Amino acid sequence: MSAKADVAVGDRFMKVGSYRMPAWTVARISCANVSLPHAYLEREGLSGDKITVAVPALTDSTLYRKLPTAAD
């Protein structure tokens, strides 16, 4: 299964780190560059705070941890 299929709008992620990191929610996914799609994330609680991350980076457990969604 591709990394793109493992990430969807509404998914929540937290960067792996030694202290409490903020949670980020996937707002949209860009497929303009099919070989390397990117996810646009918004920080929970601060909708003005946004980052762009390559989808394969989000699925790398050494970089990001997937969090349960509200429906989980």
Order of alpha helices (4+ residues) and beta strands (2+ residues): beta-beta-beta-beta-alpha-beta
